[in-house]
Amino acid sequence: SRLVPPSLKTNPVFFLERLPEMLRLTLAGIDCNDQDKTIRTLIFYRTVTSWIPIGKSASPKDRLSSNPKEKGTWVFGKEIAESVADLSETDEYWTSLRNLPKSSLLFQAETSYQTNQDEEKERMSNLLEEASFALGDWTLSFLERIYDIFRAAGEQEKVGKSHGIASRHSSADASQAKHFNLLLKQCLNQVFAAMDDKNFESAVRSVENFVCNNTLPFASKYASILCEAVCAARIKGDH
């Protein structure tokens, strides 16, 4: 996840071309049996959706819009490309690049990214649109994995209480649980905030179905995080 911002700033084409496959492969990272892996995956998704919109991407004229609906997502566009261009033309930058090992992904990305300005703009526009739509297709699969986490947590709590098993948690366990809940809330807030209206409506229907038919009473804490994320994504009167 730490490589996402520098990848988008230095060579967005290199990252965007691979994003659809990355989204597909990383879904397995949300695993109810492995919280550490889930945490790393949620951080990755939070980072990606803070840079790239879900669904219909913003047009160049809208990228600096002050529309309240679009707040919460950093949509990168020509302003970032232009600011990075100044840096990439300096002697220090190319000296540092030449000193990288050839096996470095950054070295490979920079040497393969050689197009003229018009081709670059058109390619970037197409790739950003494809990435946005790929995120739209990914959304419901992502939510299903989140629901599995909630169901597993509810079942574990239910079994423990039904057998009168006292919960024994160390301070480290409590700290990790608190960190996980905070990260989950941040990730869900960011994902819903990054959605366009079409994907948001589809996601809300999915959440509604889950809350009405599947939520366990013992997983109410997680259900509340999910509902708060949905409600916080749109200002009053939007939906």
C-alpha positions, -999 to 999 in steps of 0.1 A, spaced: 0 0 0 29 24 6 39 20 -30 5 32 -43 10 70 -40 46 71 -54 35 48 -82 6 70 -92 28 102 -90 58 89 -109 42 66 -134 4 61 -131 3 40 -163 24 13 -148 1 10 -118 -33 15 -135 -26 -12 -161 -22 -37 -133 -49 -25 -109 -78 -47 -122 -58 -78 -117 -45 -66 -83 -81 -60 -71 -90 -95 -81 -60 -112 -65 -61 -92 -32 -98 -101 -24 -85 -133 -8 -66 -110 16 -98 -103 35 -97 -135 56 -117 -141 87 -90 -166 99 -61 -142 94 -66 -107 109 -31 -95 101 -35 -103 64 -70 -86 65 -55 -55 81 -29 -52 53 -55 -57 26 -78 -31 41 -49 -6 42 -43 -12 5 -80 -7 -4 -82 24 17 -52 39 -1 -64 29 -36 -99 44 -31 -85 76 -17 -68 82 -51 -91 67 -76 -129 71 -78 -152 41 -79 -173 40 -110 -175 70 -134 -143 88 -132 -142 126 -131 -136 145 -163 -106 169 -164 -129 199 -158 -144 183 -127 -111 172 -110 -109 203 -89 -147 205 -83 -159 217 -48 -190 195 -51 -196 181 -15 -204 147 -30 -169 144 -43 -151 152 -11 -132 124 5 -115 112 -27 -82 125 -41 -87 122 -78 -54 126 -95 -51 143 -129 -31 168 -149 -21 189 -118 -2 160 -103 13 150 -137 26 186 -142 41 189 -107 59 156 -111 71 165 -146 92 193 -131 109 169 -107 115 142 -133 134 166 -155 160 174 -129 196 160 -131 193 147 -96 162 127 -104 178 109 -134 211 104 -115 192 86 -88 172 66 -113 203 54 -131 217 42 -98 188 19 -92 193 -18 -98 177 -29 -131 155 -53 -111 138 -24 -94 101 -20 -104 106 18 -104 135 15 -129 114 -8 -151 84 15 -149 104 47 -158 122 31 -187 90 16 -202 71 49 -199 80 68 -230 52 83 -250 46 118 -264 24 142 -245 -8 136 -266 -5 99 -264 2 101 -227 -30 121 -220 -52 98 -241 -37 67 -225 -40 81 -191 -76 90 -196 -85 55 -209 -66 38 -181 -82 59 -154 -117 52 -168 -109 15 -169 -95 15 -134 -126 34 -121 -150 9 -137 -128 -20 -124 -133 -6 -89 -170 -5 -95 -171 -42 -105 -149 -50 -74 -172 -32 -49 -198 -59 -44 -172 -87 -41 -154 -66 -15 -185 -61 5 -192 -99 4 -158 -105 19 -165 -79 46 -198 -97 54 -179 -129 58 -158 -112 84 -189 -100 103 -206 -134 102 -175 -152 115 -171 -126 143 -207 -130 153 -205 -168 153 -174 -168 175 -190 -145 200 -222 -165 200 -204 -198 207 -183 -183 235 -214 -169 253 -235 -200 248 -209 -222 265 -202 -197 293 -167 -192 281 -151 -162 296 -132 -140 272 -95 -138 279 -77 -111 261 -42 -97 266 -35 -60 263 -19 -68 229 -51 -85 217 -72 -56 229 -49 -31 211 -50 -51 179 -88 -54 180 -91 -16 185 -67 -10 156 -87 -34 134 -120 -17 142 -106 18 135 -90 6 102 -122 -11 92 -142 21 98 -117 42 79 -116 18 49 -154 15 47 -159 53 50 -134 58 22 -148 31 -1 -184 45 1 -172 81 -2 -153 72 -34 -184 57 -51 -204 74 -79 -241 74 -74 -248 43 -95 -223 21 -75 -234 37 -42 -270 27 -48 -260 -8 -57 -238 -10 -26 -266 3 -4 -290 -24 -16 -263 -50 -8 -259 -36 27 -296 -34 32 -300 -70 23 -272 -80 46 -285 -61 76 -321 -73 71 -313 -110 65 -279 -119 77 -266 -98 106 -261 -117 139 -271 -100 171 -236 -107 185 -220 -88 156 -239 -55 161 -207 -35 166 -195 -44 131 -230 -38 116 -230 -3 132 -196 5 116 -210 -6 82 -242 15 85 -223 46 97 -200 44 66 -231 43 43 -248 72 60 -216 93 61 -210 89 24 -237 112 12 -250 146 25 -286 149 37 -310 148 8 -288 130 -17 -304 96 -13 
